[in-house]
């Protein structure tokens, strides 16, 4: 059985953007669990997780696996905006 070649290490910028994407995905999955349990913003939570899956996979496909590619960065920024909007909606609901 032949060994596969070792992959090159990720650059610091690639690690940063991959980590941010993973963090945002975990936030979305956590919110999905909350939404399914309480029924609050269920459609948003399901759509957000689906958007992340298709968005990140599509961006990585076009970027040829480069986490520091501008297309992948724009996906991360899009989901940071989604988190900000979610926080604004929750803040507004409790006022």
C-alpha positions in Angstrom: 0.0 0.0 0.0 1.5 3.3 -1.1 1.7 6.3 1.3 0.0 9.5 0.2 2.3 12.6 0.0 2.3 14.8 3.0 0.3 18.0 2.6 2.2 21.3 3.0 1.6 23.2 6.2 -1.0 26.0 6.2 0.1 29.6 6.2 -0.9 31.7 9.3 -3.4 33.6 7.2 -5.0 30.3 6.1 -5.2 29.1 9.7 -6.9 32.4 10.7 -9.6 32.2 8.1 -10.2 28.5 8.5 -10.5 29.0 12.3 -13.0 31.8 11.8 -15.0 29.7 9.4 -15.0 26.8 11.9 -16.1 29.1 14.7 -18.9 30.6 12.7 -20.1 27.1 11.7 -20.1 26.0 15.4 -22.1 29.2 16.3 -24.6 28.4 13.6 -25.0 24.7 14.6 -25.4 25.8 18.3 -28.1 28.3 17.3 -29.7 25.6 15.2 -30.0 23.4 18.3 -31.4 26.3 20.2 -33.9 27.1 17.5 -35.1 23.5 17.1 -35.5 23.2 20.8 -37.5 26.5 21.3 -39.0 27.1 17.9 -37.5 30.6 17.7 -36.2 31.6 14.3 -36.2 28.0 13.2 -36.2 28.9 9.4 -33.3 31.3 9.8 -31.3 28.7 11.7 -31.8 25.9 9.2 -31.1 28.2 6.2 -28.0 29.7 7.8 -26.4 26.3 8.4 -27.3 25.3 4.8 -26.0 28.5 3.4 -22.7 28.0 5.3 -22.3 24.4 4.0 -22.9 25.3 0.4 -21.1 28.6 0.6 -17.9 27.3 2.2 -17.7 24.2 0.1 -18.4 26.2 -3.1 -15.9 28.9 -2.2 -13.2 26.3 -1.4 -13.9 24.5 -4.7 -13.4 27.7 -6.7 -10.4 28.8 -4.5 -8.8 25.3 -5.0 -8.6 24.7 -1.3 -7.0 28.1 -0.3 -8.5 29.3 2.9 -6.9 32.8 2.4 -8.5 33.3 -1.1 -10.7 36.4 -1.3 -13.8 34.4 -2.2 -13.5 32.3 1.0 -12.8 35.5 3.0 -15.9 37.0 1.6 -17.9 34.0 2.7 -16.5 34.3 6.2 -17.4 38.0 6.3 -20.9 37.3 5.1 -21.5 35.0 8.0 -19.9 37.5 10.5 -22.6 40.0 9.2 -25.2 37.3 9.8 -24.0 36.9 13.4 -24.2 40.7 13.9 -27.7 40.8 12.5 -28.7 37.9 14.8 -27.3 39.7 17.8 -29.1 42.9 16.8 -32.5 41.0 16.5 -32.0 39.3 19.9 -31.0 42.6 21.5 -34.0 44.4 19.9 -36.3 41.6 21.1 -35.3 42.1 24.8 -35.8 45.9 24.7 
